[in-house]
Amino acid sequence: MGIKTGAQYLDSLRDGRDVWMHGRQVADVTKEPGLGRGARTLADFIDRQREPELLDKLTFVGNGERHPMSFLLPRKAEDVRRRGAAFYEWAKWSNGMFGRTPDYKNASVAAFAGAAEFLNENGGPVDFAANMRTYYEEARSRDYVLTHTLVNPQFNAELARQGRSSPEVALKAVKETDAGIVVNGARLLATLGPLANEIEVFPSTLLKASDENAPFAFAFTLPINTPGLRMICRDTYDTGKSEFDAPLASRFEEMDAVVIFDNVLVPWERVFMYRDPLLCNRAFAETNAVVHMMHQVACGKLAKAEFIVGLLCAMAKASGKDRDMNVKGQIAQAMWIAETVRALLFSAEQQPERDQWGLHIPKRRPLDTSRNLFPRLYPKLIETVHMLGSSSLVATPCEADFGNDIADDVERYFQQVNLESRDRVALFRLAHDVAVSGFGNRQVLYERFFFGPQNVMASIYYDLYDKEEMMDRVSGLLDGI
């Protein structure tokens, strides 16, 4: 089939999936208030791949079909930059505010397919590598939109600290049959889950390598409408406001859901790892899937940081504060954040390395630096919006107030020196959606914990950092004393 149309994507979501939101079962996610506009936004993004001026930038030809560039196996250095250009183009459409576009998980599936032999490292009756390659071809050909889930719910914090799963709630294999494995339990947190075609259930990388954890160690994919699979959504941030009143929430609600597996059968051909905690722990790093995923993420964070810089500059210009040295200094710090992410991304893409699987990957250290910095820096960007916007972030009448009996008051009292009233209100409603609304605060939480707890990520960064050469320089200086 190759790349879908937006209409085909929307039709694929009408498949009897079991989704719950606001206390009731959702009949059709494409029409449900609070979900439907997000689905239509993604459908529009999918259609953009077919635009003549973007076709070669966003897709490639394989087996006689057009496929999303994110599925490209980077056989040469230039392929890394081609994928980066596509990741960045996708991210700009939402300015990074629709974070879980399909290219994120496409990059993961492609990485595992390219390194599929890793999955057969310990042998066994199931050819997991063949399963992975077959699934890659299926996902690529059918242009699946995937979500994923990695984390078990926490019932006992002490068990989690020990690298053990809580059997009361954690997803586990409870039975094997000739057809596959049966799993039961729950997983957190499937972003885009209700609007995806398939879910990638991959292992947490924090499992203690022990027989006790074997039932919790697996990797598989399933269609969202698989019998026994249920999604429980959080409250929606798309409350039905107009695009003027909620310019981000009305377009980019990607939804997060807890996933319940009620004795779900996973066919053997959809299983990629099983009962091997150590292999599961090593999978993302040793297939380099984490590097390919970091690449997509860094492109999205650049688009997001650039957008915040643009917003801050527009806010300052509207009031004439762009002449104030202190305001310039505040915005300059946001610019430094954007340019730091840009430089790290450029460094990674310009220094690709050939891995043990014959694929080219961006240089890891700059991307790892970006993914450790951005969770700390994004809240500072939002704080700058707060400081610059102040009470103007809440002094925002709604769109209807420009066409009712108080319209003259709104036109007169909400203008600024460089903006007419309607444009000024639209700008600050956007700033409100970025920095004050539920949608905006979910973005801050999302960024803080995107790849995991910051202290865990920093510790991993320390362990992976090539410290020896630098320590040798210290020793060399001391040896000369």
C-alpha positions as CSV (number, residue, x, y, z in Angstrom):
1,M,0.0,0.0,0.0
2,G,2.7,2.5,0.9
3,I,2.0,5.8,2.5
4,K,-1.6,6.3,3.7
5,T,-3.9,9.2,2.9
6,G,-5.4,11.1,5.9
7,A,-8.8,9.6,5.0
8,Q,-7.4,6.1,5.1
9,Y,-5.8,6.8,8.5
10,L,-9.1,8.0,10.0
11,D,-11.0,5.1,8.6
12,S,-8.4,2.7,10.1
13,L,-9.3,4.0,13.6
14,R,-13.0,2.9,13.2
15,D,-12.2,-0.7,14.2
16,G,-14.1,-1.4,17.4
17,R,-11.3,-0.5,19.7
18,D,-12.0,-0.4,23.5
19,V,-11.3,3.2,24.6
20,W,-12.7,4.8,27.7
21,M,-12.7,8.6,28.5
22,H,-14.7,10.7,30.9
23,G,-16.4,7.7,32.5
24,R,-17.8,6.1,29.3
25,Q,-16.8,4.0,26.4
26,V,-15.9,5.9,23.2
27,A,-17.9,4.8,20.1
28,D,-15.7,6.4,17.5
29,V,-12.4,8.2,18.4
30,T,-12.4,10.1,15.1
31,K,-15.7,11.9,16.1
32,E,-15.4,11.9,19.9
33,P,-15.1,15.5,21.3
34,G,-11.7,15.8,22.9
35,L,-10.2,13.2,20.6
36,G,-11.5,13.8,17.1
37,R,-9.7,17.0,16.4
38,G,-6.3,15.5,17.3
39,A,-7.1,12.6,14.9
40,R,-7.9,15.1,12.1
41,T,-4.7,17.0,12.8
42,L,-2.7,13.8,12.4
43,A,-4.6,12.9,9.3
44,D,-3.7,16.3,7.8
45,F,0.0,15.7,8.7
46,I,-0.2,12.3,6.9
47,D,-1.6,13.9,3.8
48,R,1.2,16.5,3.7
49,Q,3.6,13.6,2.9
50,R,2.0,13.5,-0.6
51,E,2.5,17.2,-1.4
52,P,4.8,17.4,-4.5
53,E,7.3,19.7,-2.9
54,L,7.7,17.5,0.2
55,L,7.3,14.0,-1.3
56,D,11.1,13.3,-1.8
57,K,11.9,15.0,1.5
58,L,9.5,13.0,3.5
59,T,9.3,9.6,1.7
60,F,11.5,7.1,-0.1
61,V,10.8,4.3,-2.6
62,G,11.2,0.7,-1.5
63,N,9.8,-2.4,-3.2
64,G,8.0,-0.2,-5.7
65,E,6.1,1.8,-3.0
66,R,6.5,5.1,-1.2
67,H,7.3,4.8,2.5
68,P,7.8,7.4,5.2
69,M,11.4,8.5,5.5
70,S,11.4,7.5,9.2
71,F,11.3,3.8,8.0
72,L,14.5,4.2,6.0
73,L,17.4,2.0,7.1
74,P,20.3,4.4,7.0
75,R,22.9,2.4,5.0
76,K,25.1,5.4,4.4
77,A,25.9,8.6,6.2
78,E,23.7,10.8,4.0
79,D,20.7,8.7,5.1
80,V,21.1,10.0,8.6
81,R,20.8,13.6,7.4
82,R,17.9,12.7,5.1
83,R,16.0,11.3,8.0
84,G,16.8,14.2,10.2
85,A,15.4,16.6,7.6
86,A,12.2,14.6,7.6
87,F,12.0,14.5,11.4
88,Y,12.4,18.3,11.6
89,E,9.8,19.0,8.9
90,W,7.2,16.9,10.7
91,A,8.1,18.6,14.0
92,K,7.6,22.1,12.5
93,W,4.0,21.4,11.6
94,S,3.1,21.4,15.3
95,N,6.1,23.4,16.5
96,G,6.9,20.4,18.6
97,M,3.6,20.5,20.4
98,F,2.3,17.2,18.9
99,G,5.2,15.2,20.2
100,R,4.2,11.7,19.3
101,T,4.0,11.8,15.6
102,P,4.4,8.4,13.8
103,D,8.1,9.0,12.9
104,Y,9.1,8.5,16.5
105,K,8.1,4.8,16.7
106,N,8.9,4.2,13.0
107,A,12.5,5.0,13.8
108,S,12.4,2.4,16.7
109,V,10.9,-0.3,14.5
110,A,13.4,0.3,11.8
111,A,16.3,0.2,14.2
112,F,15.2,-3.2,15.7
113,A,14.7,-4.6,12.2
114,G,18.2,-3.5,11.2
115,A,19.7,-5.1,14.2
116,A,17.3,-8.1,14.3
117,E,20.0,-10.7,14.8
118,F,20.5,-9.3,18.4
119,L,17.1,-10.8,19.2
120,N,18.3,-14.3,18.4
121,E,21.4,-14.0,20.5
122,N,20.4,-16.8,23.0
123,G,18.7,-19.1,20.4
124,G,15.4,-20.8,21.2
125,P,12.5,-22.3,19.3
126,V,11.2,-18.9,18.0
127,D,13.0,-16.9,15.3
128,F,12.5,-13.5,16.9
129,A,14.8,-11.9,14.3
130,A,12.6,-13.1,11.5
131,N,9.5,-11.9,13.4
132,M,11.0,-8.4,13.7
133,R,12.0,-8.2,10.1
134,T,8.5,-9.3,9.0
135,Y,6.8,-6.8,11.2
136,Y,9.0,-4.0,10.0
137,E,8.0,-4.8,6.4
138,E,4.3,-4.9,7.5
139,A,4.4,-1.7,9.4
140,R,6.3,0.1,6.6
141,S,4.0,-1.2,3.8
142,R,0.8,-0.4,5.7
143,D,2.1,2.9,7.1
144,Y,1.0,2.0,10.7
145,V,0.7,4.7,13.3
146,L,2.2,3.2,16.4
147,T,2.1,4.0,20.1
148,H,4.2,2.3,22.7
149,T,4.3,1.5,26.4
150,L,7.4,0.7,28.5
151,V,6.5,1.2,32.1
152,N,4.6,-1.0,34.6
153,P,2.3,0.6,37.1
154,Q,4.0,0.9,40.5
155,F,2.3,-0.9,43.4
156,N,5.3,-1.2,45.7
157,A,8.0,1.4,45.3
158,E,10.5,-0.8,47.1
159,L,10.1,-3.6,44.6
160,A,10.6,-1.0,41.8
161,R,13.8,0.2,43.5
162,Q,15.1,-3.4,43.5
163,G,14.4,-3.8,39.8
164,R,11.5,-6.1,40.4
165,S,7.9,-5.8,39.1
166,S,4.8,-5.8,41.3
167,P,2.8,-8.9,40.3
168,E,-0.5,-7.3,41.5
169,V,-0.5,-4.8,38.6
170,A,2.4,-5.2,36.3
171,L,1.9,-6.7,32.8
172,K,3.1,-10.3,32.8
173,A,2.9,-13.5,30.7
174,V,0.5,-15.9,32.4
175,K,0.3,-18.7,29.9
176,E,1.9,-20.1,26.8
177,T,-0.1,-21.8,24.1
178,D,0.6,-23.1,20.6
179,A,-0.7,-19.9,19.2
180,G,1.3,-17.5,21.4
181,I,1.6,-16.1,24.9
182,V,-1.2,-14.8,27.1
183,V,-0.5,-11.5,29.0
184,N,-2.4,-9.9,31.8
185,G,-1.9,-6.6,33.7
186,A,-1.4,-3.0,32.9
187,R,1.1,-0.7,31.3
188,L,1.8,3.1,31.4
189,L,1.6,5.4,29.5
190,A,0.6,5.2,25.8
191,T,0.8,8.6,24.3
192,L,-1.3,8.7,21.1
193,G,-2.7,5.3,22.1
194,P,-6.4,5.9,21.2
195,L,-5.3,7.3,17.9
196,A,-2.8,4.7,16.9
197,N,-3.2,1.5,14.8
198,E,-0.8,-0.6,16.8
199,I,0.9,-0.7,20.2
200,E,4.5,-1.6,20.7
201,V,4.9,-3.2,24.1
202,F,8.6,-3.2,24.8
203,P,10.5,-3.9,28.0
204,S,11.4,-1.6,30.7
205,T,15.2,-1.4,30.8
206,L,15.3,-1.6,34.6
207,L,14.5,-5.2,35.2
208,K,16.7,-7.2,37.4
209,A,18.1,-10.1,35.5
210,S,16.6,-13.0,37.4
211,D,14.2,-15.9,36.9
212,E,11.7,-14.0,39.1
213,N,11.4,-11.3,36.4
214,A,11.2,-13.7,33.4
215,P,7.4,-13.5,33.2
216,F,7.7,-9.7,32.9
217,A,10.3,-9.7,30.2
218,F,9.0,-9.5,26.6
219,A,8.6,-7.4,23.6
220,F,5.6,-7.6,21.2
221,T,3.2,-5.6,19.0
222,L,-0.6,-5.8,18.7
223,P,-3.4,-4.0,16.9
224,I,-5.2,-1.6,19.2
225,N,-8.5,-3.4,18.6
226,T,-7.1,-6.7,19.9
227,P,-9.7,-8.5,22.1
228,G,-9.0,-7.8,25.8
229,L,-6.9,-4.7,25.2
230,R,-8.5,-1.6,26.8
231,M,-7.3,2.0,27.0
232,I,-8.3,4.4,29.9
233,C,-7.7,8.0,28.9
234,R,-6.9,11.0,31.1
235,D,-9.1,14.1,30.9
236,T,-8.8,15.7,27.5
237,Y,-7.3,19.1,27.1
238,D,-9.3,19.8,24.0
239,T,-12.5,21.1,25.7
240,G,-14.2,22.2,22.5
241,K,-12.9,25.8,22.4
242,S,-12.3,27.4,19.0
243,E,-8.9,27.4,17.5
244,F,-8.7,31.2,18.3
245,D,-9.5,30.5,22.0
246,A,-7.3,27.4,22.4
247,P,-4.9,27.4,19.4
248,L,-2.8,24.4,20.6
249,A,-5.2,22.3,22.6
250,S,-7.8,22.4,19.8
251,R,-5.3,21.0,17.3
252,F,-2.6,19.0,19.1
253,E,-4.3,16.9,21.7
254,E,-2.5,13.6,21.3
255,M,-4.0,11.9,24.4
256,D,-2.3,9.6,27.0
257,A,-3.8,6.4,28.2
258,V,-3.2,3.6,30.6
259,V,-3.4,0.2,28.8
260,I,-5.1,-2.8,30.3
261,F,-4.5,-6.3,29.0
262,D,-7.2,-8.7,30.2
263,N,-5.7,-12.1,29.3
264,V,-4.7,-11.0,25.8
265,L,-3.3,-13.5,23.4
266,V,-0.1,-12.3,21.6
267,P,0.6,-14.5,18.6
268,W,4.1,-15.9,18.5
269,E,4.8,-14.1,15.2
270,R,4.3,-10.8,17.0
271,V,6.7,-11.7,19.8
272,F,10.3,-10.3,19.6
273,M,11.8,-11.0,23.0
274,Y,10.6,-13.4,25.7
275,R,11.6,-14.4,29.2
276,D,15.1,-12.9,29.0
277,P,15.4,-9.9,31.3
278,L,19.1,-9.3,30.5
279,L,18.4,-9.2,26.8
280,C,15.5,-6.9,27.4
281,N,17.6,-4.5,29.4
282,R,20.3,-4.4,26.7
283,A,17.9,-4.1,23.7
284,F,17.5,-0.4,23.2
285,A,21.2,0.4,23.6
286,E,22.7,-2.5,21.7
287,T,20.3,-2.2,18.7
288,N,20.9,1.5,18.8
289,A,17.2,2.0,18.7
290,V,17.6,4.6,21.5
291,V,20.0,6.6,19.3
292,H,17.6,6.7,16.3
293,M,14.8,7.7,18.7
294,M,16.9,10.4,20.3
295,H,17.5,11.8,16.8
296,Q,13.8,12.2,16.1
297,V,13.3,13.7,19.6
298,A,16.2,16.3,19.1
299,C,14.6,17.5,15.9
300,G,11.3,17.9,17.7
301,K,12.9,19.8,20.6
302,L,14.6,22.2,18.2
303,A,11.3,23.0,16.6
304,K,9.7,23.5,20.0
305,A,12.5,25.7,21.3
306,E,12.4,27.8,18.1
307,F,8.7,28.3,18.5
308,I,9.0,29.5,22.1
309,V,11.7,32.0,21.0
310,G,9.3,33.2,18.3
311,L,6.5,33.6,20.8
312,L,8.6,35.5,23.2
313,C,9.8,37.9,20.5
314,A,6.3,38.5,19.3
315,M,5.1,39.2,22.8
316,A,7.9,41.7,23.4
317,K,7.3,43.4,20.0
318,A,3.6,43.8,20.6
319,S,4.1,45.9,23.7
320,G,7.3,47.6,22.6
321,K,9.3,45.8,25.3
322,D,11.7,44.6,22.6
323,R,13.6,47.8,23.2
324,D,14.2,47.0,26.9
325,M,17.6,45.6,27.6
326,N,16.4,43.4,30.4
327,V,13.7,41.9,28.2
328,K,16.2,41.3,25.5
329,G,18.4,39.5,28.0
330,Q,15.6,37.3,29.1
331,I,14.8,36.3,25.5
332,A,18.4,35.9,24.6
333,Q,18.6,33.1,27.2
334,A,15.8,31.3,25.3
335,M,17.7,31.8,22.1
336,W,20.7,30.2,23.7
337,I,18.6,27.1,24.5
338,A,17.4,26.9,20.9
339,E,20.9,27.3,19.5
340,T,22.3,24.8,21.9
341,V,19.9,22.1,20.7
342,R,20.6,23.1,17.1
343,A,24.3,22.8,17.6
344,L,24.0,19.4,19.3
345,L,21.8,18.1,16.6
346,F,24.1,19.4,13.9
347,S,27.1,17.8,15.6
348,A,25.3,14.5,15.8
349,E,24.2,14.5,12.1
350,Q,27.6,15.6,10.8
351,Q,29.5,12.9,12.6
352,P,27.5,9.7,11.8
353,E,29.1,6.4,12.7
354,R,28.6,2.9,11.2
355,D,27.4,0.5,13.9
356,Q,27.9,-3.2,14.3
357,W,24.7,-3.9,12.3
358,G,26.0,-2.1,9.2
359,L,23.7,0.9,9.7
360,H,24.7,4.5,10.2
361,I,23.7,6.3,13.3
362,P,24.1,9.9,14.4
363,K,26.9,10.4,16.9
364,R,25.4,9.5,20.3
365,R,27.0,11.9,22.7
366,P,25.6,15.2,21.3
367,L,22.1,13.6,21.2
368,D,22.5,12.2,24.7
369,T,23.5,15.7,25.9
370,S,20.4,17.2,24.3
371,R,18.1,14.7,25.9
372,N,19.6,15.4,29.3
373,L,19.6,19.1,28.9
374,F,16.1,19.8,27.4
375,P,14.1,18.4,30.3
376,R,15.8,20.9,32.5
377,L,15.7,23.8,30.1
378,Y,12.1,23.6,28.8
379,P,10.6,24.6,32.2
380,K,12.9,27.6,32.0
381,L,11.5,28.5,28.6
382,I,8.0,28.4,30.1
383,E,9.1,30.5,33.1
384,T,10.3,33.1,30.6
385,V,6.8,33.2,29.0
386,H,5.3,33.7,32.5
387,M,7.7,36.5,33.4
388,L,7.3,38.3,30.1
389,G,3.5,37.8,29.8
390,S,2.6,38.4,33.4
391,S,-1.1,39.2,33.9
392,S,-1.6,39.5,30.1
393,L,-1.6,35.7,30.1
394,V,-4.9,35.7,31.8
395,A,-6.3,39.1,30.6
396,T,-7.7,37.4,27.5
397,P,-11.3,37.7,26.5
398,C,-12.6,35.0,24.2
399,E,-13.3,35.1,20.5
400,A,-17.0,35.6,21.0
401,D,-16.4,38.9,22.8
402,F,-15.4,40.4,19.5
403,G,-18.9,40.0,18.1
404,N,-21.2,40.7,21.1
405,D,-22.5,43.8,23.0
406,I,-19.1,44.5,24.6
407,A,-17.1,44.3,21.4
408,D,-16.3,48.0,21.4
409,D,-14.8,47.8,24.9
410,V,-12.7,44.8,23.8
411,E,-11.5,46.6,20.7
412,R,-10.5,49.6,22.7
413,Y,-9.0,48.2,25.9
414,F,-7.1,45.2,24.7
415,Q,-5.0,46.7,22.0
416,Q,-1.3,47.3,22.4
417,V,1.1,49.8,20.9
418,N,2.0,47.5,18.0
419,L,-1.0,45.2,17.7
420,E,-4.7,45.6,17.2
421,S,-6.9,44.2,19.9
422,R,-7.9,41.0,18.1
423,D,-4.4,40.1,17.1
424,R,-3.1,40.9,20.6
425,V,-5.7,38.7,22.3
426,A,-4.9,35.9,19.8
427,L,-1.2,36.1,20.6
428,F,-1.7,36.1,24.4
429,R,-4.3,33.3,24.2
430,L,-1.6,31.3,22.4
431,A,0.9,32.2,25.1
432,H,-1.7,31.1,27.7
433,D,-2.1,27.7,25.9
434,V,1.7,27.3,26.0
435,A,2.4,28.3,29.6
436,V,-0.8,28.4,31.7
437,S,-3.4,26.0,30.4
438,G,-3.7,22.3,31.2
439,F,-2.4,21.5,27.7
440,G,0.7,23.7,28.3
441,N,1.4,22.2,31.8
442,R,1.1,18.7,30.4
443,Q,3.8,19.7,27.9
444,V,6.1,20.7,30.8
445,L,5.5,17.4,32.6
446,Y,6.0,15.5,29.3
447,E,9.3,17.2,28.8
448,R,10.5,16.7,32.4
449,F,10.1,12.9,32.2
450,F,10.2,12.2,28.4
451,F,13.1,9.6,28.6
452,G,12.8,8.9,32.4
453,P,13.7,10.5,35.7
454,Q,16.3,13.1,35.3
455,N,18.6,11.7,38.0
456,V,18.5,8.3,36.3
457,M,19.2,9.8,32.9
458,A,22.1,11.8,34.3
459,S,23.6,8.7,36.0
460,I,23.4,6.8,32.7
461,Y,25.1,9.7,30.9
462,Y,27.9,9.7,33.4
463,D,28.4,5.9,33.0
464,L,28.5,6.1,29.2
465,Y,30.7,9.2,29.0
466,D,34.3,8.5,27.7
467,K,36.1,9.8,30.8
468,E,39.4,8.0,30.5
469,E,41.2,10.3,28.1
470,M,40.3,13.3,30.1
471,M,41.4,11.7,33.4
472,D,44.6,10.7,31.7
473,R,45.3,14.3,31.0
474,V,44.9,15.1,34.7
475,S,47.2,12.2,35.6
476,G,49.7,13.4,33.0
477,L,49.9,16.8,34.5
478,L,50.2,15.4,38.0
479,D,52.9,13.0,36.9
480,G,55.0,15.8,35.7
481,I,55.1,17.5,39.2
